Amino acid sequence: MAERGPGPAQITGLILAGGEGRRMGGQDKGLLLLNDRPLAAHALQRLAPQVSQVLISANRHAEAYAALGVPVLADSLPGFLGPLAGLLTGLQSCPTDWLLSVPCDSPALVPDLAARLSEALHGQPQARVALVEGPDEERGGHRLHPAFALLHRSLAAPLAKALADGERRLGQWLSSQPHVRVRFDRPGDALMLANANTPEALALLAGRWAPPSHQSLTSPSPPRPGNPAGHGR
């Protein structure tokens, strides 16, 4: 491992949008609209400047995600096995040494997310993961937010084995690897970590966050999806 933290050219971004959206009534969360744009589009806009390229992990509505202008990856393992399966596919497809994952339902990404996680790896040559620890708005205090993770692509093989052995817990597996935890408690961090994983949370986020104009995106805005819950796998 490098002794210094990786720079943007060494990092590929991964937006995790491959879940079943159970808490959203089965809707595809990444395609739900916030200020007339899909959640995944907001996440892409804020993640892309921090990394060399972005991938999207999605198991439904591939064409809608592809309209965002970046590669879309379906899980290499069948059966909606959770975010670990999306992470595995991202690692297997990652062209750089490091992969930065973010959840599609947390679009208010801070602009220095990658830099702060990378900085934490400096002087930690054995660490293969940098994890976000931040406010827990539901229960109070702080907790691990494992969907935000900067990890080395060498973890693909051990992750594949863990999934084959039945592991499905994202935080449990990531924290079992050599890692550093990075406290995110600056202004803006709590909003980033307040994921819109229920209809109520999405409505609340819409009232709390005014995302920037999409004009800064280099790729065209995707077509507005119709009814994500009504078709697909």
Backbone torsions as a table, in degrees:
resi	resn	phi	psi	omega
1	MET	NA	149.3	177.9
2	ALA	-69.8	146.0	179.6
3	GLU	-75.7	-26.9	177.8
4	ARG	-97.5	154.9	177.8
5	GLY	-66.6	152.3	-178.2
6	PRO	-70.7	146.2	174.1
7	GLY	-92.2	175.0	-177.6
8	PRO	-53.1	-36.5	-178.2
9	ALA	-67.6	-17.8	-179.4
10	GLN	-98.0	4.0	-174.2
11	ILE	-121.9	131.6	169.7
12	THR	-105.7	136.7	177.3
13	GLY	-90.3	148.8	177.7
14	LEU	-136.5	119.3	175.6
15	ILE	-94.7	117.7	-177.9
16	LEU	-83.6	107.4	-178.6
17	ALA	-134.7	29.2	-173.3
18	GLY	-100.7	9.7	-176.2
19	GLY	-80.7	175.2	-179.0
20	GLU	-87.3	-9.3	178.2
21	GLY	62.4	41.7	-175.8
22	ARG	-61.1	-40.0	-178.9
23	ARG	-76.0	-6.7	174.4
24	MET	-107.7	21.2	179.4
25	GLY	69.4	26.3	178.7
26	GLY	87.9	0.4	178.5
27	GLN	-73.1	153.9	179.0
28	ASP	-80.1	104.1	-169.1
29	LYS	-59.3	-39.3	-176.6
30	GLY	-62.8	-20.1	-178.8
31	LEU	-99.9	-2.5	176.2
32	LEU	-68.4	146.4	-171.3
33	LEU	-91.7	138.3	170.6
34	LEU	-130.7	116.7	-174.6
35	ASN	52.9	45.0	174.1
36	ASP	68.7	15.0	176.1
37	ARG	-133.9	146.6	179.7
38	PRO	-61.6	147.9	177.5
39	LEU	-55.6	-41.1	-179.2
40	ALA	-63.5	-31.6	178.3
41	ALA	-67.9	-39.9	176.0
42	HIS	-62.5	-45.6	-179.7
43	ALA	-62.0	-42.2	179.8
44	LEU	-61.7	-44.0	-178.4
45	GLN	-58.9	-37.6	-175.5
46	ARG	-89.7	-21.7	179.7
47	LEU	-86.7	-37.9	-172.4
48	ALA	-54.3	-41.2	-179.4
49	PRO	-67.9	-12.1	-174.5
50	GLN	-96.3	-9.1	-172.0
51	VAL	-137.0	173.1	-179.2
52	SER	-76.7	-34.4	177.2
53	GLN	-161.9	166.3	-177.3
54	VAL	-126.8	139.2	172.3
55	LEU	-115.5	155.4	174.7
56	ILE	-120.6	126.8	173.9
57	SER	-90.3	113.8	-177.5
58	ALA	-147.6	139.7	-179.9
59	ASN	-111.7	-0.9	177.1
60	ARG	-139.1	157.5	171.6
61	HIS	53.0	48.6	-177.3
62	ALA	-59.3	-36.1	-178.4
63	GLU	-65.9	-38.9	179.0
64	ALA	-64.7	-40.3	177.8
65	TYR	-70.7	-38.3	-179.7
66	ALA	-62.9	-25.9	178.0
67	ALA	-63.8	-15.0	176.5
68	LEU	-75.4	-13.3	173.0
69	GLY	93.3	15.4	178.1
70	VAL	-130.1	161.4	-179.7
71	PRO	-62.5	143.0	179.4
72	VAL	-116.0	130.0	-176.4
73	LEU	-117.1	122.5	169.2
74	ALA	-84.4	151.0	179.9
75	ASP	-54.3	137.2	176.7
76	SER	-74.2	-17.5	176.3
77	LEU	-107.8	136.5	-177.5
78	PRO	-79.6	161.2	168.0
79	GLY	100.9	17.1	179.4
80	PHE	48.6	66.5	-175.7
81	LEU	-85.7	4.9	175.3
82	GLY	100.3	-176.7	-174.3
83	PRO	-63.3	-26.5	177.3
84	LEU	-61.8	-36.5	178.8
85	ALA	-67.5	-40.2	176.1
86	GLY	-64.8	-38.5	178.2
87	LEU	-64.2	-41.2	178.4
88	LEU	-60.1	-47.1	-179.9
89	THR	-62.7	-38.1	176.7
90	GLY	-62.6	-43.3	178.8
91	LEU	-65.0	-39.0	-179.9
92	GLN	-68.0	-24.7	-178.1
93	SER	-103.1	-2.0	-173.1
94	CYS	-72.1	121.4	-179.9
95	PRO	-85.8	-7.2	-179.8
96	THR	-110.4	173.6	-178.5
97	ASP	-72.2	-26.0	-173.4
98	TRP	-125.9	149.0	179.3
99	LEU	-126.2	129.5	176.8
100	LEU	-109.8	113.3	-179.9
101	SER	-97.7	144.8	173.9
102	VAL	-141.0	149.9	177.4
103	PRO	-82.2	146.4	-177.4
104	CYS	-68.5	-21.9	-176.3
105	ASP	-94.6	16.9	173.0
106	SER	-126.3	74.3	-170.5
107	PRO	-78.3	-15.3	-174.3
108	ALA	-84.6	54.3	-176.7
109	LEU	-64.5	135.8	176.1
110	VAL	-74.2	148.0	-173.5
111	PRO	-71.7	-11.4	179.9
112	ASP	-114.2	23.9	179.6
113	LEU	-57.1	-53.7	-178.2
114	ALA	-62.6	-42.5	-176.8
115	ALA	-63.7	-40.3	-178.4
116	ARG	-71.2	-38.3	176.3
117	LEU	-68.7	-40.2	178.4
118	SER	-64.0	-42.9	-179.9
119	GLU	-58.9	-35.8	-179.4
120	ALA	-66.7	-22.1	179.0
121	LEU	-81.4	-14.6	-179.9
122	HIS	-62.0	127.4	-178.7
123	GLY	78.9	7.3	178.9
124	GLN	-122.7	67.7	-172.3
125	PRO	-64.2	-20.4	-180.0
126	GLN	-85.5	-18.9	-176.5
127	ALA	-70.2	134.3	177.6
128	ARG	-115.2	-0.8	178.7
129	VAL	-143.7	140.0	167.7
130	ALA	-117.8	123.9	-173.4
131	LEU	-114.4	148.4	179.2
132	VAL	-90.5	129.6	172.7
133	GLU	-121.1	122.7	-174.5
134	GLY	-153.9	-172.9	-174.7
135	PRO	-58.4	142.5	173.1
136	ASP	-108.0	98.3	-174.0
137	GLU	-71.6	-19.9	-179.8
138	GLU	-81.8	-40.7	-173.8
139	ARG	-112.8	-9.9	-175.8
140	GLY	86.3	165.2	-179.6
141	GLY	74.6	-154.1	-179.6
142	HIS	-125.4	154.8	177.2
143	ARG	-152.1	169.3	175.0
144	LEU	-74.9	137.8	174.3
145	HIS	-116.7	80.9	-165.7
146	PRO	-70.3	-16.2	178.1
147	ALA	-69.1	-18.6	172.5
148	PHE	-94.1	103.7	-175.0
149	ALA	-149.1	137.0	172.3
150	LEU	-107.4	114.4	-173.4
151	LEU	-135.0	153.5	-177.6
152	HIS	-82.6	143.4	-175.4
153	ARG	-67.9	-13.8	175.8
154	SER	-65.2	-11.7	179.4
155	LEU	-79.4	-2.8	-178.7
156	ALA	-59.9	-46.5	-177.6
157	ALA	-64.7	-49.8	177.8
158	PRO	-64.1	-30.9	177.5
159	LEU	-69.4	-40.6	177.6
160	ALA	-60.0	-39.8	178.0
161	LYS	-66.0	-43.0	-179.8
162	ALA	-61.3	-42.0	177.9
163	LEU	-64.8	-40.6	177.8
164	ALA	-62.8	-29.8	179.3
165	ASP	-85.2	-0.6	174.9
166	GLY	102.5	3.8	179.5
167	GLU	-70.4	132.9	178.6
168	ARG	-131.0	-4.3	-173.1
169	ARG	-91.5	111.3	-175.1
170	LEU	-60.0	-54.3	-177.7
171	GLY	-63.9	-38.5	-179.2
172	GLN	-62.2	-45.8	-177.1
173	TRP	-70.9	-46.8	-178.2
174	LEU	-60.3	-41.7	-177.9
175	SER	-75.5	-9.4	175.1
176	SER	-84.7	-10.3	177.6
177	GLN	-90.5	160.2	175.8
178	PRO	-59.3	117.3	-170.1
179	HIS	-146.2	166.8	169.3
180	VAL	-124.1	147.0	175.4
181	ARG	-106.4	136.6	-175.9
182	VAL	-118.8	120.3	-178.7
183	ARG	-76.5	123.7	177.0
184	PHE	-109.7	96.6	180.0
185	ASP	-137.8	26.2	176.3
186	ARG	-87.0	167.1	175.3
187	PRO	-55.1	132.5	-178.9
188	GLY	95.9	-21.9	-177.4
189	ASP	-67.2	-42.6	-178.3
190	ALA	-62.3	-37.7	179.1
191	LEU	-66.0	-39.3	177.3
192	MET	-61.4	-38.6	-174.0
193	LEU	-85.9	-5.5	178.9
194	ALA	-85.6	81.8	-172.4
195	ASN	-72.9	146.1	-178.2
196	ALA	-92.5	69.4	-174.9
197	ASN	-98.9	5.0	172.7
198	THR	-136.9	160.3	177.1
199	PRO	-57.0	-38.4	179.8
200	GLU	-65.6	-41.9	180.0
201	ALA	-66.9	-35.7	177.9
202	LEU	-65.8	-42.5	178.2
203	ALA	-64.3	-39.3	178.6
204	LEU	-64.7	-43.1	179.6
205	LEU	-62.7	-38.7	179.2
206	ALA	-60.1	-30.8	178.7
207	GLY	-83.3	-19.3	-175.4
208	ARG	-98.4	-25.5	-169.5
209	TRP	-125.2	128.1	174.8
210	ALA	-108.6	94.8	-176.9
211	PRO	-65.5	153.9	178.5
212	PRO	-67.7	164.7	178.4
213	SER	-60.5	144.7	178.7
214	HIS	-77.5	0.7	-178.0
215	GLN	-63.0	-21.5	-179.6
216	SER	-78.4	-8.8	176.4
217	LEU	-69.0	139.6	177.8
218	THR	-82.4	-25.7	179.6
219	SER	-97.0	155.6	-178.2
220	PRO	-67.4	151.1	177.0
221	SER	-67.0	137.9	-175.4
222	PRO	-72.8	161.0	176.0
223	PRO	-65.1	148.3	179.8
224	ARG	-69.1	123.6	-178.5
225	PRO	-70.7	154.1	179.9
226	GLY	-81.7	-88.2	-178.2
227	ASN	-128.6	88.9	-174.4
228	PRO	-58.3	-27.0	-177.5
229	ALA	-77.9	-11.8	-171.3
230	GLY	-94.3	-2.9	179.2
231	HIS	-152.9	-179.4	-177.4
232	GLY	89.6	-177.8	-176.4
233	ARG	-72.6	NA	NA
